[in-house]
Amino acid sequence: MLLAEEPMHGYQLMQAIADRSDGRWTPSPGAIYPTINQLEDEGLVTVTAEAGRKLVTLTDAGREYVEGRRETSVDPFAPFASTAPGADLRGLLDELASATRQVARTGSEEQRTAAAKILAEARRSLYLLLADAPIQTEQDPED
């Protein structure tokens, strides 16, 4: 889809994906270059050397492939659009992971134990949410 807009180098593809996903999806060279090789093997792209870098361009077959699926394909970047409804769960998950790492690195044993209970309860609550079950939070014994 990105190559239908213009030919790109591998790192340009990685940057374009990161930009379109608001930085929430940044593929590694280990993901991009094998994918480029696969597309080349399938005859959908050509790779040419330009100024010491490999430029990836769609072939006629590649353009036909993209055009033939334009109506039925899902835009992989749509979930990242800032106008998408709902909470930014990926961003919140990143923040949660960061806080969890901080507790794991610098928290006391008591704090790590409490964090494990919080994470287990969060996981349980999410599955209950999917099951349309009523979500109950732990009540303070004084309540």
PyMOL commands that set and color helices and strands:
alter all, ss='L'
color gray80, all
select helices_A, chain A and resi 2-5+10-20+29-41+60-69+78-80+89-106+109-130
alter helices_A, ss='H'
color red, helices_A
select strands_A, chain A and resi 8-9+45-50+53-58
alter strands_A, ss='S'
color yellow, strands_A
deselect
rebuild
show_as cartoon
